[in-house]
Amino acid sequence: MDLDQPWKIAALIGLLLMLRILWGFWRQAPMRPFMVELLDSGLIAFALVFLLIRPFVVQSFYIPSGSMEPTLMGPPKGEYSAALMGQHPVISYRATGGDHILVNKFIYRINPPERGDIIVFDAPPQALQGRAKSDFVKRLIGLPGDLIEVRRDVGVYINGELLQEPTSTPIPHYDWPVGPDGIPTGKPYRVPPGRYFVLGDNRDESYDSHAWTINGEPRPELEKGRVVGKALLIYWPFHRVHLVGDHADVHLGRATTVAGSDHRVHTRAMREAGVRSVTRRPDAPRRAVSAS
């Protein structure tokens, strides 16, 4: 049973309550005290999880698309590899992707979101385009008052300064802002008060603030009140279990090696010179941009 709707949770708790009452009336049951205790414990556990922890503290989400790759992997994809066992080739298959994440829903009640946070939010109408209500996951790029500009084959500029990002983040192959005709305006976009600007890490393959429109008019803003929480960690698949990087990986200012991180960030000189690849660790994910 997928407990993704409030009525389902209420129905399950109601069922447990009915079972508890039935066991109370069944006075001749040999194991009655034990079973009643067990049901009481179950009721308390479900109440804590679905009435307190899930709505207010932490919740799991599945990544349904590749818009945040390679940080968060979308639906499973197969990888084939070949190796020699003696003189005989052996081909193995491994499914990758399909990340499941835990989201901290409480932290933004204490501290406001920061640039670089990976956030889950209730998608605004301009992002849904008539589709059913849905939650999106993107990286928070622009804060209220920021001036945002995306330059093709260079990167994202905030208040005239190039955003420093991990080398695994694909460089965008588009200019933004654009007018209703799709032609770049040449002017930065200012994030309105009480709003955010979000982008997917897979820049060319993400439907995010830069692409949202209403009746052809760009509508890139995301209201603060729509933010659900901050991505905390990947808990499945098992081989990808790790904490999700936060704002320390994405920042303004001179490019440096982020403390506690095992990868470098792009330098302004490399981006502006058009360098599209840098030396990576052998196990670092490769950047791949679709030709479509």
VOTORMI-744903 format. One line per 2 residues: number of its first residue (from 0); their letters; for each residue x, z, y of N, C-alpha, C. Coordinates in pm, whole numbers, always signed. Layout:
! residues N
NUM = A = X Z Y X Z Y X Z Y  ...
END
This chain:
! residues 292
0 = MD = +85 +0 -121 +0 +0 +0 +88 +0 +125  +66 -93 +212 +144 -102 +334 +75 -19 +443
2 = LD = +135 +96 +477 +73 +186 +575 +111 +145 +716  +63 +27 +756 +100 -28 +886 -12 -17 +988
4 = QP = -126 +41 +950 -239 +54 +1041 -287 +199 +1040  -329 +252 +1158 -375 +391 +1165 -488 +423 +1067
6 = WK = -582 +328 +1046 -694 +356 +957 -649 +374 +814  -542 +304 +774 -490 +318 +638 -430 +457 +618
8 = IA = -358 +503 +721 -298 +637 +715 -408 +742 +708  -511 +727 +793 -623 +822 +793 -695 +822 +659
10 = AL = -712 +704 +599 -780 +695 +469 -700 +765 +361  -568 +749 +364 -483 +812 +264 -487 +965 +277
12 = IG = -479 +1015 +399 -486 +1160 +421 -622 +1214 +380  -728 +1138 +410 -863 +1179 +368 -875 +1187 +218
14 = LL = -814 +1090 +148 -817 +1091 +2 -746 +1214 -54  -632 +1248 +4 -559 +1366 -40 -639 +1494 -15
16 = LM = -708 +1498 +98 -792 +1615 +127 -905 +1629 +25  -966 +1517 -13 -1073 +1520 -113 -1021 +1569 -247
18 = LR = -903 +1520 -284 -842 +1565 -409 -815 +1714 -406  -769 +1761 -289 -740 +1905 -273 -868 +1988 -292
20 = IL = -978 +1943 -235 -1105 +2015 -248 -1154 +2014 -393  -1141 +1897 -460 -1184 +1885 -599 -1107 +1980 -689
22 = WG = -978 +1990 -665 -897 +2081 -746 -936 +2227 -717  -978 +2253 -596 -1021 +2389 -564 -1146 +2429 -641
24 = FW = -1237 +2332 -664 -1360 +2360 -738 -1336 +2364 -889  -1233 +2297 -931 -1207 +2289 -1075 -1130 +2415 -1118
26 = RQ = -1204 +2523 -1131 -1140 +2654 -1151 -1091 +2674 -1295  -1136 +2592 -1386 -1096 +2611 -1525 -972 +2532 -1562
28 = AP = -918 +2455 -1467 -799 +2374 -1499 -682 +2465 -1531  -615 +2445 -1647 -506 +2533 -1689 -390 +2534 -1589
30 = MR = -362 +2421 -1527 -248 +2413 -1436 -294 +2411 -1291  -411 +2469 -1267 -469 +2462 -1133 -375 +2511 -1023
32 = PF = -313 +2631 -1033 -228 +2678 -923 -115 +2581 -891  -53 +2528 -998 +58 +2436 -976 +11 +2308 -907
34 = MV = -100 +2250 -955 -149 +2125 -898 -196 +2143 -754  -261 +2256 -725 -305 +2282 -588 -185 +2294 -495
36 = EL = -79 +2361 -544 +43 +2375 -465 +105 +2238 -438  +103 +2156 -544 +161 +2021 -532 +84 +1939 -429
38 = LD = -48 +1945 -434 -129 +1870 -338 -111 +1922 -197  -100 +2055 -182 -74 +2112 -49 +57 +2059 +8
40 = SG = +160 +2056 -76 +291 +2006 -31 +282 +1859 +7  +207 +1782 -74 +191 +1640 -43 +119 +1618 +88
42 = LI = +15 +1697 +112 -59 +1685 +238 +30 +1715 +357  +109 +1822 +346 +198 +1859 +457 +301 +1749 +481
44 = AF = +357 +1696 +371 +458 +1590 +385 +400 +1466 +451  +282 +1422 +405 +219 +1303 +463 +182 +1327 +609
46 = AL = +133 +1445 +639 +97 +1475 +778 +220 +1470 +868  +332 +1525 +820 +454 +1524 +900 +504 +1382 +921
48 = VF = +506 +1304 +813 +561 +1168 +822 +473 +1076 +905  +342 +1074 +876 +257 +973 +937 +186 +1018 +1065
50 = LL = +182 +1147 +1090 +120 +1195 +1214 +221 +1241 +1318  +346 +1266 +1276 +447 +1314 +1370 +571 +1226 +1371
52 = IR = +638 +1213 +1256 +766 +1143 +1252 +749 +994 +1282  +655 +927 +1211 +640 +782 +1230 +591 +745 +1370
54 = PF = +490 +813 +1425 +444 +772 +1559 +540 +810 +1671  +617 +918 +1656 +691 +970 +1770 +843 +978 +1751
56 = VV = +894 +974 +1629 +1037 +1001 +1608 +1111 +879 +1556  +1081 +834 +1437 +1154 +721 +1378 +1059 +636 +1293
58 = QS = +1084 +506 +1292 +1000 +413 +1216 +1087 +300 +1164  +1051 +248 +1048 +1126 +136 +992 +1063 +2 +1033
60 = FY = +1149 -98 +1048 +1105 -233 +1083 +1183 -333 +999  +1121 -447 +972 +1185 -557 +900 +1219 -666 +1001
62 = IP = +1337 -725 +988 +1378 -832 +1079 +1323 -965 +1027  +1227 -1027 +1097 +1156 -1143 +1042 +1218 -1278 +1076
64 = SG = +1319 -1280 +1163 +1376 -1409 +1204 +1526 -1395 +1227  +1591 -1507 +1255 +1735 -1506 +1277 +1774 -1493 +1423
66 = SM = +1683 -1450 +1509 +1711 -1450 +1653 +1817 -1348 +1694  +1842 -1246 +1609 +1942 -1145 +1643 +2068 -1158 +1557
68 = EP = +2080 -1266 +1482 +2200 -1285 +1401 +2321 -1312 +1491  +2440 -1267 +1452 +2473 -1203 +1325 +2461 -1051 +1327
70 = TL = +2412 -993 +1437 +2400 -847 +1444 +2297 -795 +1346  +2178 -855 +1347 +2072 -822 +1253 +2034 -951 +1180
72 = MG = +2040 -949 +1048 +2016 -1070 +971 +1868 -1085 +940  +1820 -1211 +954 +1681 -1242 +931 +1647 -1254 +783
74 = PP = +1544 -1334 +749 +1500 -1346 +610 +1614 -1381 +517  +1605 -1336 +390 +1715 -1358 +295 +1752 -1505 +280
76 = KG = +1882 -1527 +272 +1936 -1660 +247 +2036 -1648 +132  +2049 -1753 +54 +2139 -1749 -62 +2278 -1799 -27
78 = EY = +2378 -1736 -85 +2517 -1778 -70 +2576 -1801 -209  +2635 -1918 -229 +2702 -1948 -355 +2853 -1935 -335
80 = SA = +2920 -1884 -436 +3066 -1876 -432 +3120 -1913 -569  +3240 -1969 -570 +3302 -2013 -695 +3435 -1943 -714
82 = AL = +3463 -1910 -838 +3590 -1845 -871 +3630 -1888 -1011  +3758 -1874 -1040 +3809 -1908 -1172 +3820 -1783 -1258
84 = MG = +3767 -1789 -1377 +3787 -1683 -1475 +3865 -1744 -1590  +3996 -1720 -1587 +4083 -1791 -1679 +4093 -1936 -1637
86 = QH = +4050 -2026 -1722 +4050 -2168 -1689 +3909 -2221 -1662  +3814 -2129 -1659 +3675 -2172 -1644 +3620 -2130 -1507
88 = PV = +3559 -2225 -1434 +3499 -2190 -1305 +3371 -2109 -1324  +3353 -2008 -1240 +3233 -1925 -1244 +3166 -1931 -1108
90 = IS = +3039 -1970 -1105 +2963 -1979 -980 +2868 -1860 -972  +2876 -1787 -863 +2788 -1672 -845 +2699 -1693 -724
92 = YR = +2585 -1628 -726 +2486 -1638 -617 +2458 -1499 -563  +2453 -1490 -428 +2422 -1361 -366 +2325 -1383 -251
94 = AT = +2218 -1305 -251 +2120 -1313 -143 +2168 -1228 -26  +2167 -1285 +94 +2207 -1211 +214 +2093 -1211 +314
96 = GG = +2096 -1115 +404 +1994 -1109 +507 +1879 -1018 +468  +1769 -1032 +542 +1654 -949 +517 +1676 -804 +557
98 = DH = +1739 -784 +674 +1771 -648 +718 +1645 -567 +744  +1650 -440 +704 +1549 -341 +739 +1618 -236 +826
100 = IL = +1558 -202 +938 +1621 -110 +1031 +1534 +12 +1057  +1599 +121 +1096 +1528 +238 +1145 +1538 +240 +1297
102 = VN = +1427 +269 +1361 +1419 +266 +1508 +1390 +406 +1560  +1472 +451 +1653 +1453 +582 +1716 +1347 +567 +1825
104 = KF = +1230 +628 +1804 +1120 +615 +1900 +1116 +731 +1999  +1205 +828 +1980 +1202 +947 +2063 +1304 +944 +2177
106 = IY = +1415 +873 +2156 +1528 +883 +2248 +1493 +842 +2390  +1405 +742 +2407 +1373 +697 +2542 +1275 +790 +2614
108 = RI = +1230 +894 +2545 +1154 +999 +2613 +1249 +1095 +2685  +1378 +1090 +2646 +1480 +1176 +2706 +1568 +1098 +2803
110 = NP = +1619 +983 +2756 +1707 +900 +2837 +1651 +759 +2848  +1665 +695 +2963 +1613 +558 +2977 +1699 +459 +2899
112 = PE = +1645 +344 +2864 +1723 +240 +2796 +1843 +198 +2880  +1951 +158 +2812 +2072 +113 +2879 +2099 -32 +2845
114 = RG = +2170 -99 +2935 +2209 -237 +2910 +2288 -245 +2779  +2252 -340 +2695 +2321 -357 +2568 +2249 -293 +2451
116 = DI = +2151 -206 +2477 +2074 -146 +2367 +1997 -255 +2292  +1987 -240 +2161 +1898 -326 +2083 +1765 -252 +2073
118 = IV = +1662 -313 +2129 +1533 -245 +2140 +1424 -318 +2062  +1327 -241 +2016 +1204 -296 +1958 +1094 -274 +2060
120 = FD = +1012 -377 +2082 +908 -367 +2184 +783 -441 +2142  +673 -399 +2200 +544 -465 +2184 +549 -594 +2266
122 = AP = +548 -707 +2198 +566 -835 +2266 +460 -860 +2372  +500 -903 +2493 +403 -931 +2599 +329 -1061 +2572
124 = PQ = +217 -1086 +2642 +137 -1207 +2616 +216 -1337 +2627  +309 -1345 +2724 +385 -1469 +2741 +479 -1496 +2625
126 = AL = +511 -1391 +2547 +594 -1410 +2429 +511 -1447 +2306  +386 -1402 +2304 +301 -1426 +2187 +238 -1565 +2189
128 = QG = +210 -1617 +2308 +148 -1750 +2320 +21 -1762 +2235  -65 -1659 +2243 -192 -1663 +2173 -187 -1610 +2031
130 = RA = -69 -1579 +1980 -60 -1526 +1844 -99 -1378 +1839  -112 -1326 +1718 -153 -1186 +1700 -46 -1091 +1754
132 = KS = -90 -972 +1791 +0 -867 +1839 +118 -850 +1744  +238 -836 +1800 +357 -826 +1717 +466 -748 +1789
134 = DF = +559 -690 +1712 +676 -624 +1768 +795 -718 +1759  +874 -724 +1866 +994 -805 +1870 +1115 -713 +1876
136 = VK = +1231 -765 +1834 +1357 -693 +1850 +1456 -785 +1923  +1510 -736 +2034 +1605 -813 +2115 +1707 -717 +2175
138 = RL = +1805 -774 +2244 +1903 -691 +2314 +1865 -683 +2462  +1870 -563 +2517 +1837 -543 +2658 +1957 -589 +2741
140 = IG = +1933 -688 +2826 +2041 -747 +2905 +2030 -710 +3052  +1911 -723 +3109 +1892 -699 +3252 +1807 -578 +3280
142 = LP = +1853 -494 +3374 +1779 -376 +3418 +1708 -407 +3549  +1613 -325 +3590 +1542 -351 +3716 +1640 -371 +3833
144 = GD = +1617 -480 +3907 +1701 -510 +4023 +1820 -599 +3993  +1854 -619 +3866 +1968 -704 +3830 +1940 -850 +3862
146 = LI = +2046 -922 +3898 +2040 -1066 +3915 +2097 -1132 +3789  +2015 -1213 +3722 +2052 -1271 +3593 +2070 -1421 +3605
148 = EV = +2177 -1471 +3544 +2200 -1615 +3538 +2271 -1647 +3407  +2227 -1753 +3339 +2293 -1798 +3216 +2358 -1933 +3244
150 = RR = +2488 -1943 +3214 +2561 -2067 +3237 +2599 -2129 +3103  +2565 -2255 +3090 +2590 -2329 +2966 +2738 -2321 +2926
152 = DV = +2762 -2291 +2800 +2897 -2287 +2741 +2988 -2183 +2805  +2931 -2091 +2883 +3012 -1985 +2943 +2958 -1849 +2901
154 = GV = +2836 -1815 +2943 +2780 -1687 +2906 +2675 -1639 +3004  +2645 -1510 +2998 +2543 -1448 +3082 +2610 -1377 +3198
156 = YI = +2561 -1404 +3319 +2613 -1338 +3439 +2509 -1238 +3491  +2556 -1121 +3523 +2470 -1017 +3580 +2530 -973 +3712
158 = NG = +2454 -990 +3818 +2501 -958 +3953 +2634 -1027 +3984  +2644 -1152 +3936 +2763 -1233 +3963 +2881 -1203 +3872
160 = EL = +2865 -1113 +3775 +2975 -1075 +3687 +2942 -1114 +3543  +3042 -1171 +3474 +3021 -1215 +3337 +3004 -1096 +3243
162 = LQ = +2898 -1101 +3162 +2872 -995 +3065 +2972 -1006 +2950  +3041 -896 +2919 +3136 -892 +2809 +3062 -857 +2680
164 = EP = +3081 -939 +2576 +3009 -923 +2451 +3104 -939 +2333  +3061 -893 +2213 +3143 -914 +2094 +3169 -1061 +2069
166 = TS = +3282 -1094 +2010 +3316 -1234 +1986 +3220 -1302 +1890  +3146 -1225 +1811 +3052 -1284 +1716 +2925 -1334 +1783
168 = TP = +2902 -1296 +1909 +2781 -1339 +1980 +2794 -1485 +2023  +2708 -1573 +1975 +2718 -1715 +2014 +2705 -1734 +2165
170 = IP = +2786 -1825 +2219 +2777 -1859 +2360 +2656 -1949 +2381  +2574 -1926 +2483 +2454 -2008 +2503 +2488 -2151 +2544
172 = HY = +2410 -2245 +2494 +2427 -2384 +2530 +2310 -2430 +2618  +2279 -2349 +2718 +2174 -2384 +2813 +2201 -2314 +2945
174 = DW = +2142 -2369 +3051 +2146 -2305 +3183 +2012 -2238 +3209  +2016 -2129 +3281 +1893 -2056 +3316 +1923 -1974 +3440
176 = PV = +1828 -1958 +3534 +1685 -1993 +3531 +1660 -2144 +3547  +1542 -2182 +3501 +1496 -2319 +3518 +1358 -2316 +3582
178 = GP = +1321 -2426 +3648 +1189 -2438 +3707 +1088 -2485 +3604  +961 -2502 +3644 +857 -2552 +3553 +891 -2688 +3493
180 = DG = +976 -2764 +3563 +1016 -2895 +3513 +1133 -2888 +3416  +1184 -2767 +3390 +1296 -2751 +3298 +1432 -2774 +3360
182 = IP = +1436 -2802 +3490 +1564 -2827 +3558 +1618 -2695 +3613  +1748 -2665 +3589 +1806 -2540 +3639 +1788 -2526 +3790
184 = TG = +1752 -2407 +3833 +1728 -2383 +3975 +1857 -2359 +4052  +1964 -2317 +3982 +2089 -2287 +4050 +2088 -2152 +4120
186 = KP = +1978 -2077 +4103 +1968 -1945 +4166 +1943 -1840 +4059  +2002 -1722 +4071 +1980 -1617 +3971 +1839 -1561 +3980
188 = YR = +1796 -1500 +3871 +1665 -1436 +3863 +1683 -1286 +3883  +1600 -1228 +3971 +1607 -1084 +3993 +1500 -1014 +3907
190 = VP = +1543 -920 +3826 +1451 -846 +3741 +1364 -756 +3828  +1231 -767 +3819 +1143 -686 +3905 +1151 -536 +3871
192 = PG = +1107 -452 +3963 +1102 -307 +3935 +1015 -277 +3813  +1059 -183 +3731 +981 -145 +3614 +980 -249 +3503
194 = RY = +1074 -345 +3508 +1080 -452 +3408 +1221 -463 +3350  +1231 -531 +3235 +1360 -559 +3172 +1371 -708 +3142
196 = FV = +1495 -750 +3115 +1524 -887 +3073 +1594 -877 +2938  +1542 -946 +2835 +1597 -933 +2701 +1637 -1069 +2645
198 = LG = +1741 -1069 +2561 +1787 -1190 +2493 +1818 -1156 +2348  +1802 -1255 +2260 +1848 -1240 +2123 +1996 -1270 +2114
200 = DN = +2067 -1205 +2024 +2211 -1231 +2011 +2239 -1374 +1966  +2150 -1432 +1889 +2163 -1572 +1848 +2103 -1659 +1959
202 = RD = +2179 -1670 +2068 +2126 -1718 +2196 +2048 -1849 +2190  +2098 -1947 +2117 +2030 -2077 +2114 +1909 -2079 +2022
204 = ES = +1894 -1978 +1938 +1787 -1977 +1840 +1694 -1858 +1859  +1682 -1809 +1981 +1600 -1691 +2008 +1492 -1722 +2110
206 = YD = +1370 -1683 +2076 +1259 -1696 +2170 +1249 -1564 +2245  +1306 -1561 +2365 +1321 -1437 +2439 +1289 -1459 +2587
208 = SH = +1336 -1369 +2673 +1300 -1374 +2815 +1326 -1511 +2878  +1433 -1577 +2839 +1468 -1704 +2903 +1368 -1816 +2868
210 = AW = +1287 -1794 +2761 +1196 -1900 +2716 +1049 -1866 +2739  +1020 -1744 +2779 +879 -1703 +2793 +816 -1770 +2916
212 = TI = +696 -1823 +2896 +623 -1887 +3006 +474 -1858 +2993  +404 -1872 +3105 +257 -1871 +3108 +214 -1991 +3191
214 = NG = +139 -2081 +3126 +95 -2206 +3192 +213 -2282 +3251  +323 -2282 +3179 +440 -2357 +3223 +529 -2285 +3323
216 = EP = +482 -2172 +3374 +561 -2096 +3471 +646 -1992 +3398  +776 -1986 +3428 +862 -1886 +3362 +812 -1744 +3388
218 = RP = +802 -1665 +3282 +762 -1524 +3292 +856 -1442 +3204  +979 -1418 +3250 +1080 -1355 +3165 +1073 -1203 +3154
220 = EL = +988 -1140 +3234 +995 -994 +3244 +928 -924 +3125  +984 -809 +3089 +927 -720 +2987 +900 -585 +3052
222 = EK = +775 -539 +3046 +739 -412 +3108 +802 -295 +3033  +846 -195 +3108 +908 -76 +3048 +817 -11 +2944
224 = GR = +688 -6 +2974 +595 +63 +2887 +578 -1 +2751  +628 -122 +2733 +615 -190 +2605 +728 -157 +2507
226 = VV = +830 -89 +2555 +943 -57 +2468 +902 +50 +2366  +923 +20 +2239 +887 +111 +2130 +1000 +207 +2099
228 = GK = +1123 +156 +2095 +1236 +243 +2063 +1365 +165 +2052  +1470 +236 +2012 +1605 +181 +2002 +1646 +167 +1855
230 = AL = +1699 +49 +1819 +1748 +29 +1683 +1861 +127 +1653  +1848 +196 +1541 +1942 +303 +1507 +2039 +261 +1398
232 = LI = +1987 +212 +1286 +2075 +172 +1176 +2005 +74 +1084  +2086 -2 +1011 +2037 -87 +903 +2042 -4 +776
234 = YW = +1928 +12 +709 +1926 +92 +587 +1908 +9 +460  +1881 -120 +476 +1868 -211 +362 +1890 -354 +408
236 = PF = +1960 -438 +330 +2015 -420 +197 +2129 -317 +194  +2157 -265 +74 +2253 -157 +60 +2391 -195 +112
238 = HR = +2435 -320 +85 +2570 -359 +125 +2584 -376 +276  +2473 -370 +350 +2479 -384 +496 +2445 -254 +569
240 = VH = +2439 -144 +499 +2404 -17 +561 +2511 +22 +663  +2472 +34 +789 +2562 +81 +894 +2482 +106 +1021
242 = LV = +2541 +184 +1112 +2479 +208 +1241 +2480 +80 +1322  +2375 +58 +1399 +2366 -62 +1482 +2442 -37 +1612
244 = GD = +2524 -135 +1654 +2600 -121 +1779 +2509 -103 +1898  +2557 -29 +1998 +2473 -3 +2115 +2538 -60 +2241
246 = HA = +2506 +2 +2356 +2549 -53 +2484 +2701 -55 +2502  +2776 +21 +2421 +2922 +19 +2433 +2979 -116 +2394
248 = DV = +2906 -193 +2312 +2954 -324 +2269 +2927 -434 +2371  +2836 -409 +2463 +2796 -509 +2562 +2801 -442 +2699
250 = HL = +2887 -492 +2787 +2906 -420 +2913 +2959 -515 +3020  +2957 -468 +3143 +3016 -541 +3254 +3157 -486 +3278
252 = GR = +3239 -565 +3347 +3373 -518 +3380 +3478 -590 +3300  +3603 -550 +3323 +3717 -614 +3259 +3705 -601 +3108
254 = AT = +3739 -709 +3036 +3730 -709 +2891 +3833 -614 +2832  +3786 -527 +2745 +3875 -434 +2678 +3832 -423 +2533
256 = TV = +3911 -356 +2453 +3869 -324 +2318 +3786 -198 +2324  +3662 -206 +2279 +3571 -94 +2288 +3616 +17 +2195
258 = AG = +3623 +140 +2246 +3664 +252 +2163 +3570 +267 +2045  +3628 +282 +1927 +3547 +300 +1807 +3497 +170 +1750
260 = SD = +3535 +57 +1808 +3489 -72 +1758 +3607 -145 +1696  +3580 -230 +1596 +3688 -300 +1531 +3690 -448 +1566
262 = HR = +3627 -484 +1679 +3636 -623 +1722 +3662 -630 +1871  +3708 -746 +1915 +3739 -765 +2056 +3617 -818 +2130
264 = VH = +3626 -818 +2262 +3520 -879 +2342 +3577 -1001 +2413  +3489 -1091 +2452 +3533 -1210 +2526 +3592 -1170 +2660
266 = TR = +3692 -1241 +2704 +3743 -1223 +2839 +3682 -1330 +2929  +3675 -1297 +3059 +3620 -1393 +3154 +3699 -1524 +3151
268 = AM = +3829 -1515 +3143 +3912 -1635 +3148 +3880 -1727 +3030  +3863 -1670 +2911 +3835 -1752 +2794 +3700 -1821 +2806
270 = RE = +3599 -1747 +2851 +3467 -1807 +2864 +3469 -1918 +2969  +3527 -1891 +3085 +3521 -1989 +3193 +3610 -2109 +3164
272 = AG = +3709 -2090 +3076 +3793 -2203 +3038 +3727 -2286 +2929  +3615 -2236 +2879 +3541 -2311 +2779 +3590 -2289 +2638
274 = VR = +3672 -2187 +2616 +3720 -2158 +2482 +3602 -2110 +2400  +3578 -2172 +2285 +3458 -2144 +2208 +3485 -2062 +2082
276 = SV = +3612 -2033 +2053 +3641 -1951 +1936 +3767 -1871 +1963  +3777 -1757 +1901 +3892 -1671 +1918 +3933 -1618 +1782
278 = TR = +4051 -1556 +1778 +4096 -1499 +1652 +4006 -1385 +1613  +3959 -1388 +1488 +3870 -1285 +1439 +3936 -1212 +1323
280 = RP = +3884 -1096 +1291 +3922 -1031 +1168 +3879 -1121 +1053  +3949 -1117 +939 +3914 -1204 +827 +3771 -1185 +779
282 = DA = +3718 -1062 +791 +3584 -1038 +739 +3478 -1044 +847  +3514 -1086 +970 +3416 -1092 +1077 +3322 -1209 +1056
284 = PR = +3194 -1196 +1092 +3099 -1305 +1073 +3132 -1424 +1162  +3114 -1544 +1109 +3139 -1667 +1185 +3019 -1704 +1268
286 = RA = +3044 -1763 +1384 +2936 -1806 +1469 +2891 -1944 +1423  +2761 -1962 +1416 +2707 -2092 +1377 +2587 -2121 +1463
288 = VS = +2588 -2235 +1530 +2478 -2272 +1618 +2410 -2396 +1563  +2279 -2388 +1551 +2205 -2501 +1497 +2215 -2623 +1586
290 = AS = +2217 -2739 +1526 +2225 -2862 +1604 +2091 -2903 +1658  +1985 -2840 +1610 +1850 -2879 +1655 +1820 -2821 +1790
END
